[in-house]
């Protein structure tokens, strides 16, 4: 069963028994059905409208609307000064964003693909992340960096990577990743509004996943960008996932339900900070946990989560926390990526293993 | 493999470089740049000299303090005072400077105290001053990163000043000064900053102090043409200046700042100068350069040159000896102040790690809060243990353990 088939028509995750607590009635005022890409577009537009100091910068984001069309139409509405087609230079995009932020602007930089962030890695890790601490808390650098990430799109080298752990390991940054349209809208807005540097990893293979978005002023339902969310309740085991693997985790939970197992699914949403309280509560309820991400398992965030939760909840564990991730390989050629990416079967296999103790 | 050969020998300037004041104190006329010297009155000339002399004294104190184990490291700027004094004097106080880690005269000239300057090198803080107080960003150690920050900042300035007429720009407009050296000129960020600055016509002056050596590697390994020539490739003007001629540095920087300030876009100023001391106190220049080279540069010292000029023109006042003695005395005062400030940076005078936890994020962060609380409890455990050791013991009549 491929990961792509695990979402229902209309894009809603197949989790009828345990939808988001903020689930919205279709057709309510202010609620629209949007793709993730369109939800991000709306979030960017609304932030541009709300704050004249906000501006977008990146390669091909203006006239073209970005290679994924996420910024489509924004240049026409807000002008070339605020939706800036930059030179092809990632370090330049991040470095000048830092300078703009020091001057009081709120730049939102787009890195075209995950694998292209590395020319800007120095500016992100040695400058953006450290400036506030370097200045003893006097400098504020509210730079947002949007990065489409992850595989499963049948592309060529450098277009399918998941480098989030490299950034989550860097103090000074905040890392978030939405998995559905509602979160894509609100987490993008909340990320831009943060006074800290925020990297938004956008699950590019889910850009066309549709979902309902509550666009009303309080449509986020009080849920912040740096909180995890239980997206399906269960009692026997927990699957923790984020970004592109959340729909896969939900599908795995549904499949397990057919075998009589009640699986809870936690969408991490924020990778730095990680909402350990929500994870801990779920683990202590179920006693079993599987963590899934596309990034290589070794040195990945799954290891950090497993270690911390083991420290916090050791006596609640019925089994070791099991990680499901990419192999310790450079992202493979896409003709074989289906074997590389964690899928429903690998997640279910890990769930099975947690019941073997 | 052939080693790159030097572009010039020792103190020789590249063709077309600007020099207004000879080493012997003689002033030349230059139709393009001499008019800018009109902005330098006697007080400004005296201040330039005073900054150079006092920086040099504080600078040598830095080396002494490092040798005495009081600083982790010191980065001497001796020999480059003329380049920095000329450039700083040409800026408006409202202009923003994005320094490397060798812009000590800029720092002192912008009101940073010697103590604040040494905090970084004492290991007491990463930056001893607040940028807004001096329009001087913190020192940047991963070189060239700051040139992009300057360029982005200049972009913000340009946006803030949109719609201003030429007159207002000339009076109130700001610029950003992007500092780098011959070594960092090879970094990609310098290239990218020049691309952005040119593409968006930003009010930034690129200020390269070519001090001939990037630690042990000569400038000829970084470039086969005078660095200022690179500007042409980006579509703006670059000018090489005798960096040991404070008057030429003033005039050319004043011109460059005026260009950037009034909307004509970026300019590159290359100061051809020499780092007289070591790269840092951890360096040993005898391993890579000759005494002959050092002696040749000693003959074109920027401070000696300006002193000759001040004496010859009467710009040092009615009693020049008194002026120079007064400057020397101020240098001694600042050196003593440096020493006192550095020695006082100990114990409670240094922000504890506990305070560092509060500086990483602007908004609450649960992991940092958790680790801060843990660290505080851990530290408190030591305090309790120390207290227990010192507490009167009831069983032995109150004698201390």
Interface residues (C-beta under 8 A of the other chain):
Chain A: X81 X86 X87 X89 X91 X92 X94 X95 X96 X97 X98 X99 X100 X101 X102 X103 X104 X105 X107 X119 X122 X123 X126 X127 X130 X132 X133 X134 X135 X136 X137 X138 X139 X140 X142 X171 X172 X174 X194 X195 X196 X272 X273 X274 X275 X276 X277
Chain B: X125 X126 X127 X130 X131 X132 X137 X138 X140 X142 X145 X147 X148 X149 X150 X151 X152 X153 X154 X155 X156 X157 X159 X160 X176 X188 X189 X192 X193 X195 X196 X199 X351 X356 X358 X359 X360 X361 X362 X363 X365 X366 X367 X368
